[in-house]
Amino acid sequence: MTDRNKPLALFSSEPEQAKPQASQPQISNHDPWYVLIVDDDESVHQLSKLVLRSYKFEQRSLQLVHAYSKIEALTILKDSPDIALVLLDVIMESDEAGLECAQEIRQVLHNETVRIVLRTGQPGSIPEHELMLKYDINDYKTKTELTKERLYTVITASLRSYEHLIKLANMAKRLSSFNEELEQCVAERTYELEQRNIALELAKQKIDAQQQVLVQQEKLASVGQLAAGIAHEINNPLSAISSNNEFISEHFTKLNDAWARLCMATSEHNELAGLVKEIERQFDLPWIQTESKDLVNETKQGLTRIAHIVRDLSVFTNSSQQVSSGNCIQDILDAVIINLNLEPSSSFELMVECKDSFSAAADLLGQAIGCILINALEAQCDMNHTVHVKAIRRDAFLEITVIDSGCGISTEHIHQIFDPFYTSKPIGSATGLGLTIANSIVKSHNGTIHVESEVGFGSTFIVTLPFW
């Protein structure tokens, strides 16, 4: 507490010390430095006003704020965060009120920038150094040693330190703002790069799809050329072989009839009958008669299969030459179902929701749908196999969907299903041209085929054709 008998001792003149000659700074209209005087002695407040009224630092004067207790000081500091310096008395309403106030400024108000200078008229028992370490104060002075010059020095040092802290705080704030702006820029740039990467990935996927289309077109073109050559090179000898096979079949029948009649004619002549039996035994004629029929039939089946392959291959060269006319998808699907001997049941369902006519080569389109439908029927992997066919109009397009609950197609093979001669069936049981033919016919109608499949859950073929 201030020694009330010696209030002027606070500001006694410094003995035998010359005042430095400093040039007067130019007066300017800057905001003042806010200094809080905390003391329960009114005379200290009045003398502070008197002594500090002419003080300036960096062209800024002081604006004194007054508090007479710890609670009042903390309230002012809470409401006025721009106070630069607190000149704080130690002993006020209690012997340690000033120390408690300094502690709460740092720990409760979390004010790390305000400078705190303790002033006391009665030094305590705790050493000055320990006080500064314990209470995070910036200076500790007895009121008797605070002459005017020393008070000016303490205030100047405190304000300079406060100014540096504010500059550092502002720099930290600007750095934080710069960091936020930088993070925002990085986030925006990252987003732009992600969008570009997405665009590039989409472009790559588009290029890959176009490459696959080109590869498929090249394959179909190659198959078309192959089909033309095969049709030319095989049809003529195939026709000759088929005619010869029919000739052999017919004359084998005549020969067998003639031999049977000969056997009957000689049955009454023992010598001739024995000779006939010997000839039959020697040349094994009964076995030849039996096997010749089977061999002729197998040859006929093989020739028929070759004829079907040649016919299928001819689609690649003739599909674009077919005459298109107005057709109803119901009629085309009905013809396909009749051709495949299908009937609506729990395992096969047909639903048509489009009665509009569209331009198409009915026979070819029926062949394409038939190929897809056969593929769905043959995908059976259990007794609960089902196939659903649905035709519906979507805006300017006809959509034909064939869904089966079969074995499905693996991801690694799904891109191969339209390749010529590709088949997952055993060798000799399929040509591998069914879906290739379907794809070629649909493309000749300016349509597309989209496939979705999962192993063990079946496949979905979606044929999309434009109305025109």
Secondary structure, DSSP 8 states (H G I E B T S, - for coil): ---TT-GGGGG---TT----------------EEEEEE-S-HHHHHHHHHHHTT-EETTEEEEEEEESSHHHHHHHHHH-TT--EEEEES-SSSTTHHHHHHHHHHHTS---SSEEEEEESS--SS-HHHHHHHHT-SEEEETTT--HHHHHHHHHHHHHHHHHHHHHHHHHHHHHHHHHHHHHHHHHHHHHHHHHHHHHHHHHHHHHHHHHHHHHHHHHHHHHHHHHHHHHHHHHHHHHHHHHHHHHHHHHHHHHHHHHHHHHHTTT-HHHHHHHHHHHHHHTHHHHHHHHHHHHHHHHHHHHHHHHHHHHHHHHHHGGGS--EEEEHHHHHHHHHHHTT----SSEEEEEE---EEEE-HHHHHHHHHHHHHHHHTT--STT--EEEEEEEETTEEEEEEEE-SS---HHHHTTTTSTT--SS-TTS--S-HHHHHHHHHHHTT-EEEEEEETTTEEEEEEEEE--
